[in-house]
Amino acid sequence: MPELRLARIPDRTPIKIAIMVLPDLHQSLTAYADAYRETYGETASVADLIPYMLQSFLDSDRAFARSRPKS
């Protein structure tokens, strides 16, 4: 089989995680979902937004990025 330039695509199977949040955080997340709707004209639930919010947070944490092994 020939070598391809594209590496093997990593596992993209979603994993469900259930969390409990305090009422004030839930209120903030709901307000963020409202702001998202007002900004983009599209409704997205809190559950839909959280994975992207977490990914954005992790991507922006330079100390965390430096501590991770290079892939």
PQR file with spaces between the fields and no chain letter, atoms N, CA, C, O and H, PARSE charges and radii, in Angstrom:
ATOM       1  N    MET     1       0.848   -1.174    0.000 -0.4000 1.5000
ATOM       2  CA   MET     1       0.000    0.000    0.000 -0.0000 2.0000
ATOM       3  C    MET     1       0.898    1.243    0.000  0.5500 1.7000
ATOM       4  O    MET     1       1.866    1.292    0.758 -0.5500 1.4000
ATOM       5  N    PRO     2       0.602    2.228   -0.818 -0.5600 1.5000
ATOM       6  CA   PRO     2       1.458    3.420   -0.893  0.2800 2.0000
ATOM       7  C    PRO     2       1.322    4.304    0.348  0.5500 1.7000
ATOM       8  O    PRO     2       0.302    4.283    1.037 -0.5500 1.4000
ATOM       9  N    GLU     3       2.371    5.078    0.614 -0.4000 1.5000
ATOM      10  CA   GLU     3       2.334    6.054    1.699 -0.0000 2.0000
ATOM      11  C    GLU     3       1.522    7.258    1.245  0.5500 1.7000
ATOM      12  O    GLU     3       1.733    7.771    0.146 -0.5500 1.4000
ATOM      13  H    GLU     3       3.199    5.096    0.055  0.4000 1.0000
ATOM      14  N    LEU     4       0.610    7.706    2.070 -0.4000 1.5000
ATOM      15  CA   LEU     4      -0.191    8.882    1.754 -0.0000 2.0000
ATOM      16  C    LEU     4       0.340   10.088    2.516  0.5500 1.7000
ATOM      17  O    LEU     4       0.887    9.953    3.610 -0.5500 1.4000
ATOM      18  H    LEU     4       0.439    7.290    2.963  0.4000 1.0000
ATOM      19  N    ARG     5       0.175   11.252    1.932 -0.4000 1.5000
ATOM      20  CA   ARG     5       0.593   12.478    2.620 -0.0000 2.0000
ATOM      21  C    ARG     5      -0.291   12.754    3.828  0.5500 1.7000
ATOM      22  O    ARG     5       0.173   13.288    4.835 -0.5500 1.4000
ATOM      23  H    ARG     5      -0.270   11.361    1.043  0.4000 1.0000
ATOM      24  N    LEU     6      -1.553   12.392    3.727 -0.4000 1.5000
ATOM      25  CA   LEU     6      -2.489   12.607    4.813 -0.0000 2.0000
ATOM      26  C    LEU     6      -2.336   11.494    5.837  0.5500 1.7000
ATOM      27  O    LEU     6      -2.438   10.311    5.511 -0.5500 1.4000
ATOM      28  H    LEU     6      -1.930   11.958    2.909  0.4000 1.0000
ATOM      29  N    ALA     7      -2.091   11.889    7.076 -0.4000 1.5000
ATOM      30  CA   ALA     7      -1.994   10.897    8.147 -0.0000 2.0000
ATOM      31  C    ALA     7      -3.379   10.320    8.433  0.5500 1.7000
ATOM      32  O    ALA     7      -4.398   10.877    8.026 -0.5500 1.4000
ATOM      33  H    ALA     7      -2.008   12.850    7.342  0.4000 1.0000
ATOM      34  N    ARG     8      -3.391    9.216    9.128 -0.4000 1.5000
ATOM      35  CA   ARG     8      -4.654    8.584    9.483 -0.0000 2.0000
ATOM      36  C    ARG     8      -5.493    9.555   10.303  0.5500 1.7000
ATOM      37  O    ARG     8      -4.979   10.202   11.215 -0.5500 1.4000
ATOM      38  H    ARG     8      -2.563    8.763    9.458  0.4000 1.0000
ATOM      39  N    ILE     9      -6.760    9.660    9.990 -0.4000 1.5000
ATOM      40  CA   ILE     9      -7.672   10.556   10.690 -0.0000 2.0000
ATOM      41  C    ILE     9      -7.928    9.985   12.087  0.5500 1.7000
ATOM      42  O    ILE     9      -8.215    8.797   12.230 -0.5500 1.4000
ATOM      43  H    ILE     9      -7.178    9.134    9.248  0.4000 1.0000
ATOM      44  N    PRO    10      -7.824   10.835   13.122 -0.5600 1.5000
ATOM      45  CA   PRO    10      -8.026   10.343   14.489  0.2800 2.0000
ATOM      46  C    PRO    10      -9.487    9.984   14.739  0.5500 1.7000
ATOM      47  O    PRO    10     -10.376   10.376   13.984 -0.5500 1.4000
ATOM      48  N    ASP    11      -9.713    9.241   15.798 -0.4000 1.5000
ATOM      49  CA   ASP    11     -11.060    8.839   16.195 -0.0000 2.0000
ATOM      50  C    ASP    11     -11.897   10.091   16.453  0.5500 1.7000
ATOM      51  O    ASP    11     -11.503   10.962   17.228 -0.5500 1.4000
ATOM      52  H    ASP    11      -8.990    8.922   16.411  0.4000 1.0000
ATOM      53  N    ARG    12     -13.040   10.170   15.807 -0.4000 1.5000
ATOM      54  CA   ARG    12     -13.919   11.322   15.968 -0.0000 2.0000
ATOM      55  C    ARG    12     -15.246   10.930   16.594  0.5500 1.7000
ATOM      56  O    ARG    12     -16.233   11.653   16.459 -0.5500 1.4000
ATOM      57  H    ARG    12     -13.360    9.462   15.178  0.4000 1.0000
ATOM      58  N    THR    13     -15.281    9.800   17.273 -0.4000 1.5000
ATOM      59  CA   THR    13     -16.499    9.347   17.912 -0.0000 2.0000
ATOM      60  C    THR    13     -16.789   10.227   19.126  0.5500 1.7000
ATOM      61  O    THR    13     -15.974   10.283   20.047 -0.5500 1.4000
ATOM      62  H    THR    13     -14.479    9.213   17.383  0.4000 1.0000
ATOM      63  N    PRO    14     -17.927   10.914   19.149 -0.5600 1.5000
ATOM      64  CA   PRO    14     -18.225   11.768   20.295  0.2800 2.0000
ATOM      65  C    PRO    14     -18.396   10.943   21.572  0.5500 1.7000
ATOM      66  O    PRO    14     -18.863    9.805   21.544 -0.5500 1.4000
ATOM      67  N    ILE    15     -18.006   11.547   22.675 -0.4000 1.5000
ATOM      68  CA   ILE    15     -18.142   10.912   23.982 -0.0000 2.0000
ATOM      69  C    ILE    15     -19.056   11.789   24.819  0.5500 1.7000
ATOM      70  O    ILE    15     -18.805   12.984   24.976 -0.5500 1.4000
ATOM      71  H    ILE    15     -17.626   12.472   22.698  0.4000 1.0000
ATOM      72  N    LYS    16     -20.102   11.204   25.351 -0.4000 1.5000
ATOM      73  CA   LYS    16     -21.058   11.962   26.147 -0.0000 2.0000
ATOM      74  C    LYS    16     -20.542   12.081   27.575  0.5500 1.7000
ATOM      75  O    LYS    16     -20.144   11.094   28.195 -0.5500 1.4000
ATOM      76  H    LYS    16     -20.305   10.234   25.224  0.4000 1.0000
ATOM      77  N    ILE    17     -20.557   13.316   28.084 -0.4000 1.5000
ATOM      78  CA   ILE    17     -20.160   13.593   29.453 -0.0000 2.0000
ATOM      79  C    ILE    17     -21.295   14.363   30.108  0.5500 1.7000
ATOM      80  O    ILE    17     -21.762   15.361   29.560 -0.5500 1.4000
ATOM      81  H    ILE    17     -20.880   14.117   27.581  0.4000 1.0000
ATOM      82  N    ALA    18     -21.739   13.920   31.256 -0.4000 1.5000
ATOM      83  CA   ALA    18     -22.786   14.627   31.992 -0.0000 2.0000
ATOM      84  C    ALA    18     -22.140   15.406   33.134  0.5500 1.7000
ATOM      85  O    ALA    18     -21.312   14.876   33.875 -0.5500 1.4000
ATOM      86  H    ALA    18     -21.360   13.109   31.701  0.4000 1.0000
ATOM      87  N    ILE    19     -22.534   16.670   33.261 -0.4000 1.5000
ATOM      88  CA   ILE    19     -22.005   17.490   34.349 -0.0000 2.0000
ATOM      89  C    ILE    19     -23.154   18.194   35.061  0.5500 1.7000
ATOM      90  O    ILE    19     -24.248   18.350   34.517 -0.5500 1.4000
ATOM      91  H    ILE    19     -23.206   17.100   32.658  0.4000 1.0000
ATOM      92  N    MET    20     -22.879   18.606   36.273 -0.4000 1.5000
ATOM      93  CA   MET    20     -23.819   19.431   37.027 -0.0000 2.0000
ATOM      94  C    MET    20     -23.130   20.769   37.247  0.5500 1.7000
ATOM      95  O    MET    20     -21.942   20.815   37.568 -0.5500 1.4000
ATOM      96  H    MET    20     -21.991   18.479   36.715  0.4000 1.0000
ATOM      97  N    VAL    21     -23.867   21.851   37.077 -0.4000 1.5000
ATOM      98  CA   VAL    21     -23.317   23.186   37.286 -0.0000 2.0000
ATOM      99  C    VAL    21     -24.168   23.925   38.310  0.5500 1.7000
ATOM     100  O    VAL    21     -25.337   23.603   38.521 -0.5500 1.4000
ATOM     101  H    VAL    21     -24.832   21.813   36.816  0.4000 1.0000
ATOM     102  N    LEU    22     -23.562   24.908   38.930 -0.4000 1.5000
ATOM     103  CA   LEU    22     -24.284   25.728   39.894 -0.0000 2.0000
ATOM     104  C    LEU    22     -25.251   26.652   39.154  0.5500 1.7000
ATOM     105  O    LEU    22     -25.040   26.961   37.981 -0.5500 1.4000
ATOM     106  H    LEU    22     -22.613   25.169   38.758  0.4000 1.0000
ATOM     107  N    PRO    23     -26.303   27.089   39.831 -0.5600 1.5000
ATOM     108  CA   PRO    23     -27.310   27.926   39.171  0.2800 2.0000
ATOM     109  C    PRO    23     -26.741   29.188   38.517  0.5500 1.7000
ATOM     110  O    PRO    23     -27.190   29.567   37.436 -0.5500 1.4000
ATOM     111  N    ASP    24     -25.769   29.840   39.144 -0.4000 1.5000
ATOM     112  CA   ASP    24     -25.232   31.065   38.544 -0.0000 2.0000
ATOM     113  C    ASP    24     -24.479   30.778   37.248  0.5500 1.7000
ATOM     114  O    ASP    24     -24.527   31.585   36.320 -0.5500 1.4000
ATOM     115  H    ASP    24     -25.404   29.532   40.022  0.4000 1.0000
ATOM     116  N    LEU    25     -23.782   29.641   37.167 -0.4000 1.5000
ATOM     117  CA   LEU    25     -23.114   29.265   35.927 -0.0000 2.0000
ATOM     118  C    LEU    25     -24.139   28.929   34.852  0.5500 1.7000
ATOM     119  O    LEU    25     -23.974   29.308   33.693 -0.5500 1.4000
ATOM     120  H    LEU    25     -23.743   28.985   37.921  0.4000 1.0000
ATOM     121  N    HIS    26     -25.187   28.224   35.232 -0.4000 1.5000
ATOM     122  CA   HIS    26     -26.241   27.903   34.267 -0.0000 2.0000
ATOM     123  C    HIS    26     -26.869   29.181   33.721  0.5500 1.7000
ATOM     124  O    HIS    26     -27.156   29.271   32.527 -0.5500 1.4000
ATOM     125  H    HIS    26     -25.321   27.916   36.174  0.4000 1.0000
ATOM     126  N    GLN    27     -27.082   30.157   34.580 -0.4000 1.5000
ATOM     127  CA   GLN    27     -27.646   31.425   34.135 -0.0000 2.0000
ATOM     128  C    GLN    27     -26.704   32.115   33.154  0.5500 1.7000
ATOM     129  O    GLN    27     -27.152   32.660   32.145 -0.5500 1.4000
ATOM     130  H    GLN    27     -26.849   30.083   35.549  0.4000 1.0000
ATOM     131  N    SER    28     -25.410   32.096   33.439 -0.4000 1.5000
ATOM     132  CA   SER    28     -24.432   32.704   32.535 -0.0000 2.0000
ATOM     133  C    SER    28     -24.378   31.981   31.201  0.5500 1.7000
ATOM     134  O    SER    28     -24.295   32.620   30.153 -0.5500 1.4000
ATOM     135  H    SER    28     -25.046   31.653   34.259  0.4000 1.0000
ATOM     136  N    LEU    29     -24.423   30.657   31.227 -0.4000 1.5000
ATOM     137  CA   LEU    29     -24.399   29.883   29.989 -0.0000 2.0000
ATOM     138  C    LEU    29     -25.649   30.152   29.150  0.5500 1.7000
ATOM     139  O    LEU    29     -25.575   30.247   27.925 -0.5500 1.4000
ATOM     140  H    LEU    29     -24.490   30.138   32.079  0.4000 1.0000
ATOM     141  N    THR    30     -26.777   30.271   29.808 -0.4000 1.5000
ATOM     142  CA   THR    30     -28.022   30.580   29.101 -0.0000 2.0000
ATOM     143  C    THR    30     -27.949   31.975   28.488  0.5500 1.7000
ATOM     144  O    THR    30     -28.392   32.183   27.358 -0.5500 1.4000
ATOM     145  H    THR    30     -26.838   30.193   30.803  0.4000 1.0000
ATOM     146  N    ALA    31     -27.389   32.931   29.233 -0.4000 1.5000
ATOM     147  CA   ALA    31     -27.221   34.286   28.703 -0.0000 2.0000
ATOM     148  C    ALA    31     -26.271   34.273   27.510  0.5500 1.7000
ATOM     149  O    ALA    31     -26.477   35.013   26.548 -0.5500 1.4000
ATOM     150  H    ALA    31     -27.029   32.762   30.150  0.4000 1.0000
ATOM     151  N    TYR    32     -25.236   33.441   27.563 -0.4000 1.5000
ATOM     152  CA   TYR    32     -24.307   33.339   26.441 -0.0000 2.0000
ATOM     153  C    TYR    32     -25.017   32.771   25.209  0.5500 1.7000
ATOM     154  O    TYR    32     -24.809   33.246   24.092 -0.5500 1.4000
ATOM     155  H    TYR    32     -25.068   32.839   28.344  0.4000 1.0000
ATOM     156  N    ALA    33     -25.849   31.763   25.418 -0.4000 1.5000
ATOM     157  CA   ALA    33     -26.606   31.183   24.302 -0.0000 2.0000
ATOM     158  C    ALA    33     -27.534   32.243   23.699  0.5500 1.7000
ATOM     159  O    ALA    33     -27.719   32.283   22.482 -0.5500 1.4000
ATOM     160  H    ALA    33     -26.018   31.377   26.326  0.4000 1.0000
ATOM     161  N    ASP    34     -28.113   33.095   24.538 -0.4000 1.5000
ATOM     162  CA   ASP    34     -28.957   34.182   24.035 -0.0000 2.0000
ATOM     163  C    ASP    34     -28.127   35.174   23.220  0.5500 1.7000
ATOM     164  O    ASP    34     -28.550   35.619   22.153 -0.5500 1.4000
ATOM     165  H    ASP    34     -27.963   33.062   25.526  0.4000 1.0000
ATOM     166  N    ALA    35     -26.944   35.516   23.731 -0.4000 1.5000
ATOM     167  CA   ALA    35     -26.058   36.440   23.016 -0.0000 2.0000
ATOM     168  C    ALA    35     -25.616   35.837   21.683  0.5500 1.7000
ATOM     169  O    ALA    35     -25.502   36.548   20.684 -0.5500 1.4000
ATOM     170  H    ALA    35     -26.600   35.155   24.598  0.4000 1.0000
ATOM     171  N    TYR    36     -25.370   34.533   21.669 -0.4000 1.5000
ATOM     172  CA   TYR    36     -24.999   33.835   20.433 -0.0000 2.0000
ATOM     173  C    TYR    36     -26.129   33.981   19.404  0.5500 1.7000
ATOM     174  O    TYR    36     -25.893   34.293   18.237 -0.5500 1.4000
ATOM     175  H    TYR    36     -25.462   33.955   22.481  0.4000 1.0000
ATOM     176  N    ARG    37     -27.352   33.746   19.869 -0.4000 1.5000
ATOM     177  CA   ARG    37     -28.513   33.855   18.972 -0.0000 2.0000
ATOM     178  C    ARG    37     -28.649   35.274   18.431  0.5500 1.7000
ATOM     179  O    ARG    37     -28.907   35.463   17.242 -0.5500 1.4000
ATOM     180  H    ARG    37     -27.543   33.492   20.817  0.4000 1.0000
ATOM     181  N    GLU    38     -28.478   36.262   19.288 -0.4000 1.5000
ATOM     182  CA   GLU    38     -28.587   37.661   18.856 -0.0000 2.0000
ATOM     183  C    GLU    38     -27.470   38.034   17.880  0.5500 1.7000
ATOM     184  O    GLU    38     -27.692   38.793   16.937 -0.5500 1.4000
ATOM     185  H    GLU    38     -28.268   36.108   20.253  0.4000 1.0000
ATOM     186  N    THR    39     -26.279   37.503   18.109 -0.4000 1.5000
ATOM     187  CA   THR    39     -25.131   37.833   17.264 -0.0000 2.0000
ATOM     188  C    THR    39     -25.202   37.169   15.905  0.5500 1.7000
ATOM     189  O    THR    39     -24.961   37.811   14.883 -0.5500 1.4000
ATOM     190  H    THR    39     -26.098   36.887   18.875  0.4000 1.0000
ATOM     191  N    TYR    40     -25.533   35.874   15.887 -0.4000 1.5000
ATOM     192  CA   TYR    40     -25.469   35.099   14.650 -0.0000 2.0000
ATOM     193  C    TYR    40     -26.831   34.779   14.025  0.5500 1.7000
ATOM     194  O    TYR    40     -26.897   34.257   12.913 -0.5500 1.4000
ATOM     195  H    TYR    40     -25.729   35.353   16.717  0.4000 1.0000
ATOM     196  N    GLY    41     -27.907   35.090   14.733 -0.4000 1.5000
ATOM     197  CA   GLY    41     -29.232   34.811   14.198 -0.0000 2.0000
ATOM     198  C    GLY    41     -29.567   33.338   14.143  0.5500 1.7000
ATOM     199  O    GLY    41     -30.489   32.929   13.438 -0.5500 1.4000
ATOM     200  H    GLY    41     -27.854   35.514   15.637  0.4000 1.0000
ATOM     201  N    GLU    42     -28.826   32.544   14.881 -0.4000 1.5000
ATOM     202  CA   GLU    42     -29.050   31.092   14.943 -0.0000 2.0000
ATOM     203  C    GLU    42     -29.150   30.672   16.399  0.5500 1.7000
ATOM     204  O    GLU    42     -28.394   31.147   17.247 -0.5500 1.4000
ATOM     205  H    GLU    42     -28.077   32.876   15.455  0.4000 1.0000
ATOM     206  N    THR    43     -30.075   29.791   16.675 -0.4000 1.5000
ATOM     207  CA   THR    43     -30.231   29.286   18.026 -0.0000 2.0000
ATOM     208  C    THR    43     -29.313   28.086   18.229  0.5500 1.7000
ATOM     209  O    THR    43     -29.292   27.159   17.420 -0.5500 1.4000
ATOM     210  H    THR    43     -30.689   29.406   15.986  0.4000 1.0000
ATOM     211  N    ALA    44     -28.560   28.121   19.317 -0.4000 1.5000
ATOM     212  CA   ALA    44     -27.724   26.999   19.714 -0.0000 2.0000
ATOM     213  C    ALA    44     -27.957   26.768   21.203  0.5500 1.7000
ATOM     214  O    ALA    44     -27.909   27.705   22.000 -0.5500 1.4000
ATOM     215  H    ALA    44     -28.578   28.875   19.974  0.4000 1.0000
ATOM     216  N    SER    45     -28.203   25.540   21.565 -0.4000 1.5000
ATOM     217  CA   SER    45     -28.445   25.239   22.970 -0.0000 2.0000
ATOM     218  C    SER    45     -27.147   25.336   23.760  0.5500 1.7000
ATOM     219  O    SER    45     -26.051   25.295   23.201 -0.5500 1.4000
ATOM     220  H    SER    45     -28.241   24.779   20.918  0.4000 1.0000
ATOM     221  N    VAL    46     -27.298   25.462   25.059 -0.4000 1.5000
ATOM     222  CA   VAL    46     -26.124   25.475   25.944 -0.0000 2.0000
ATOM     223  C    VAL    46     -25.309   24.203   25.721  0.5500 1.7000
ATOM     224  O    VAL    46     -24.082   24.253   25.642 -0.5500 1.4000
ATOM     225  H    VAL    46     -28.188   25.495   25.514  0.4000 1.0000
ATOM     226  N    ALA    47     -25.988   23.073   25.621 -0.4000 1.5000
ATOM     227  CA   ALA    47     -25.291   21.797   25.412 -0.0000 2.0000
ATOM     228  C    ALA    47     -24.519   21.785   24.092  0.5500 1.7000
ATOM     229  O    ALA    47     -23.459   21.165   24.006 -0.5500 1.4000
ATOM     230  H    ALA    47     -26.985   23.032   25.685  0.4000 1.0000
ATOM     231  N    ASP    48     -25.032   22.456   23.071 -0.4000 1.5000
ATOM     232  CA   ASP    48     -24.316   22.538   21.793 -0.0000 2.0000
ATOM     233  C    ASP    48     -23.097   23.446   21.886  0.5500 1.7000
ATOM     234  O    ASP    48     -22.076   23.184   21.251 -0.5500 1.4000
ATOM     235  H    ASP    48     -25.893   22.959   23.141  0.4000 1.0000
ATOM     236  N    LEU    49     -23.199   24.509   22.671 -0.4000 1.5000
ATOM     237  CA   LEU    49     -22.119   25.486   22.771 -0.0000 2.0000
ATOM     238  C    LEU    49     -20.968   25.046   23.665  0.5500 1.7000
ATOM     239  O    LEU    49     -19.814   25.377   23.395 -0.5500 1.4000
ATOM     240  H    LEU    49     -24.029   24.722   23.187  0.4000 1.0000
ATOM     241  N    ILE    50     -21.268   24.308   24.721 -0.4000 1.5000
ATOM     242  CA   ILE    50     -20.235   23.965   25.714 -0.0000 2.0000
ATOM     243  C    ILE    50     -19.006   23.295   25.109  0.5500 1.7000
ATOM     244  O    ILE    50     -17.898   23.709   25.452 -0.5500 1.4000
ATOM     245  H    ILE    50     -22.206   24.039   24.940  0.4000 1.0000
ATOM     246  N    PRO    51     -19.112   22.295   24.236 -0.5600 1.5000
ATOM     247  CA   PRO    51     -17.890   21.692   23.686  0.2800 2.0000
ATOM     248  C    PRO    51     -16.997   22.704   22.972  0.5500 1.7000
ATOM     249  O    PRO    51     -15.773   22.635   23.086 -0.5500 1.4000
ATOM     250  N    TYR    52     -17.592   23.636   22.243 -0.4000 1.5000
ATOM     251  CA   TYR    52     -16.807   24.645   21.533 -0.0000 2.0000
ATOM     252  C    TYR    52     -16.195   25.656   22.496  0.5500 1.7000
ATOM     253  O    TYR    52     -15.083   26.136   22.278 -0.5500 1.4000
ATOM     254  H    TYR    52     -18.586   23.691   22.150  0.4000 1.0000
ATOM     255  N    MET    53     -16.922   25.974   23.553 -0.4000 1.5000
ATOM     256  CA   MET    53     -16.391   26.875   24.571 -0.0000 2.0000
ATOM     257  C    MET    53     -15.188   26.237   25.271  0.5500 1.7000
ATOM     258  O    MET    53     -14.172   26.895   25.497 -0.5500 1.4000
ATOM     259  H    MET    53     -17.825   25.583   23.730  0.4000 1.0000
ATOM     260  N    LEU    54     -15.309   24.969   25.605 -0.4000 1.5000
ATOM     261  CA   LEU    54     -14.198   24.270   26.258 -0.0000 2.0000
ATOM     262  C    LEU    54     -12.995   24.163   25.335  0.5500 1.7000
ATOM     263  O    LEU    54     -11.862   24.372   25.769 -0.5500 1.4000
ATOM     264  H    LEU    54     -16.134   24.434   25.422  0.4000 1.0000
ATOM     265  N    GLN    55     -13.227   23.840   24.061 -0.4000 1.5000
ATOM     266  CA   GLN    55     -12.124   23.731   23.112 -0.0000 2.0000
ATOM     267  C    GLN    55     -11.424   25.069   22.940  0.5500 1.7000
ATOM     268  O    GLN    55     -10.196   25.131   22.880 -0.5500 1.4000
ATOM     269  H    GLN    55     -14.148   23.671   23.709  0.4000 1.0000
ATOM     270  N    SER    56     -12.203   26.136   22.861 -0.4000 1.5000
ATOM     271  CA   SER    56     -11.630   27.473   22.734 -0.0000 2.0000
ATOM     272  C    SER    56     -10.785   27.827   23.952  0.5500 1.7000
ATOM     273  O    SER    56      -9.699   28.392   23.823 -0.5500 1.4000
ATOM     274  H    SER    56     -13.200   26.086   22.909  0.4000 1.0000
ATOM     275  N    PHE    57     -11.288   27.491   25.126 -0.4000 1.5000
ATOM     276  CA   PHE    57     -10.541   27.747   26.358 -0.0000 2.0000
ATOM     277  C    PHE    57      -9.222   26.980   26.361  0.5500 1.7000
ATOM     278  O    PHE    57      -8.170   27.551   26.647 -0.5500 1.4000
ATOM     279  H    PHE    57     -12.169   27.031   25.231  0.4000 1.0000
ATOM     280  N    LEU    58      -9.275   25.699   26.045 -0.4000 1.5000
ATOM     281  CA   LEU    58      -8.056   24.886   26.043 -0.0000 2.0000
ATOM     282  C    LEU    58      -7.068   25.364   24.982  0.5500 1.7000
ATOM     283  O    LEU    58      -5.862   25.390   25.226 -0.5500 1.4000
ATOM     284  H    LEU    58     -10.130   25.234   25.812  0.4000 1.0000
ATOM     285  N    ASP    59      -7.566   25.739   23.816 -0.4000 1.5000
ATOM     286  CA   ASP    59      -6.688   26.222   22.745 -0.0000 2.0000
ATOM     287  C    ASP    59      -5.999   27.530   23.120  0.5500 1.7000
ATOM     288  O    ASP    59      -4.895   27.803   22.651 -0.5500 1.4000
ATOM     289  H    ASP    59      -8.546   25.718   23.618  0.4000 1.0000
ATOM     290  N    SER    60      -6.636   28.337   23.956 -0.4000 1.5000
ATOM     291  CA   SER    60      -6.076   29.638   24.312 -0.0000 2.0000
ATOM     292  C    SER    60      -5.184   29.596   25.553  0.5500 1.7000
ATOM     293  O    SER    60      -4.557   30.601   25.888 -0.5500 1.4000
ATOM     294  H    SER    60      -7.534   28.115   24.338  0.4000 1.0000
ATOM     295  N    ASP    61      -5.116   28.466   26.234 -0.4000 1.5000
ATOM     296  CA   ASP    61      -4.309   28.348   27.457 -0.0000 2.0000
ATOM     297  C    ASP    61      -2.879   27.958   27.077  0.5500 1.7000
ATOM     298  O    ASP    61      -2.584   26.783   26.856 -0.5500 1.4000
ATOM     299  H    ASP    61      -5.625   27.649   25.962  0.4000 1.0000
ATOM     300  N    ARG    62      -2.011   28.939   27.007 -0.4000 1.5000
ATOM     301  CA   ARG    62      -0.635   28.693   26.551 -0.0000 2.0000
ATOM     302  C    ARG    62       0.143   27.797   27.497  0.5500 1.7000
ATOM     303  O    ARG    62       0.919   26.954   27.048 -0.5500 1.4000
ATOM     304  H    ARG    62      -2.251   29.893   27.187  0.4000 1.0000
ATOM     305  N    ALA    63      -0.049   27.965   28.791 -0.4000 1.5000
ATOM     306  CA   ALA    63       0.666   27.121   29.760 -0.0000 2.0000
ATOM     307  C    ALA    63       0.262   25.660   29.576  0.5500 1.7000
ATOM     308  O    ALA    63       1.102   24.762   29.644 -0.5500 1.4000
ATOM     309  H    ALA    63      -0.679   28.650   29.156  0.4000 1.0000
ATOM     310  N    PHE    64      -1.014   25.432   29.345 -0.4000 1.5000
ATOM     311  CA   PHE    64      -1.484   24.070   29.113 -0.0000 2.0000
ATOM     312  C    PHE    64      -0.876   23.512   27.833  0.5500 1.7000
ATOM     313  O    PHE    64      -0.428   22.366   27.802 -0.5500 1.4000
ATOM     314  H    PHE    64      -1.697   26.161   29.290  0.4000 1.0000
ATOM     315  N    ALA    65      -0.862   24.325   26.775 -0.4000 1.5000
ATOM     316  CA   ALA    65      -0.301   23.881   25.494 -0.0000 2.0000
ATOM     317  C    ALA    65       1.160   23.511   25.632  0.5500 1.7000
ATOM     318  O    ALA    65       1.603   22.517   25.058 -0.5500 1.4000
ATOM     319  H    ALA    65      -1.226   25.256   26.800  0.4000 1.0000
ATOM     320  N    ARG    66       1.929   24.310   26.398 -0.4000 1.5000
ATOM     321  CA   ARG    66       3.358   24.006   26.585 -0.0000 2.0000
ATOM     322  C    ARG    66       3.562   22.732   27.379  0.5500 1.7000
ATOM     323  O    ARG    66       4.570   22.051   27.194 -0.5500 1.4000
ATOM     324  H    ARG    66       1.569   25.118   26.864  0.4000 1.0000
ATOM     325  N    SER    67       2.631   22.392   28.259 -0.4000 1.5000
ATOM     326  CA   SER    67       2.800   21.209   29.100 -0.0000 2.0000
ATOM     327  C    SER    67       2.463   19.911   28.379  0.5500 1.7000
ATOM     328  O    SER    67       2.799   18.828   28.856 -0.5500 1.4000
ATOM     329  H    SER    67       1.811   22.945   28.409  0.4000 1.0000
ATOM     330  N    ARG    68       1.801   20.018   27.230 -0.4000 1.5000
ATOM     331  CA   ARG    68       1.385   18.829   26.481 -0.0000 2.0000
ATOM     332  C    ARG    68       2.488   18.348   25.567  0.5500 1.7000
ATOM     333  O    ARG    68       3.223   19.155   24.997 -0.5500 1.4000
ATOM     334  H    ARG    68       1.528   20.898   26.842  0.4000 1.0000
ATOM     335  N    PRO    69       2.611   17.044   25.424 -0.5600 1.5000
ATOM     336  CA   PRO    69       3.615   16.527   24.479  0.2800 2.0000
ATOM     337  C    PRO    69       3.244   16.907   23.047  0.5500 1.7000
ATOM     338  O    PRO    69       2.068   16.977   22.691 -0.5500 1.4000
ATOM     339  N    LYS    70       4.263   17.149   22.242 -0.4000 1.5000
ATOM     340  CA   LYS    70       4.046   17.475   20.823 -0.0000 2.0000
ATOM     341  C    LYS    70       3.586   16.229   20.088  0.5500 1.7000
ATOM     342  O    LYS    70       4.082   15.130   20.337 -0.5500 1.4000
ATOM     343  H    LYS    70       5.218   17.093   22.531  0.4000 1.0000
ATOM     344  N    SER    71       2.639   16.406   19.185 -0.4000 1.5000
ATOM     345  CA   SER    71       2.159   15.237   18.408 -0.0000 2.0000
ATOM     346  C    SER    71       2.652   15.294   16.995  0.5500 1.7000
ATOM     347  O    SER    71       2.353   14.403   16.200 -0.5500 1.4000
ATOM     348  H    SER    71       2.236   17.299   18.983  0.4000 1.0000
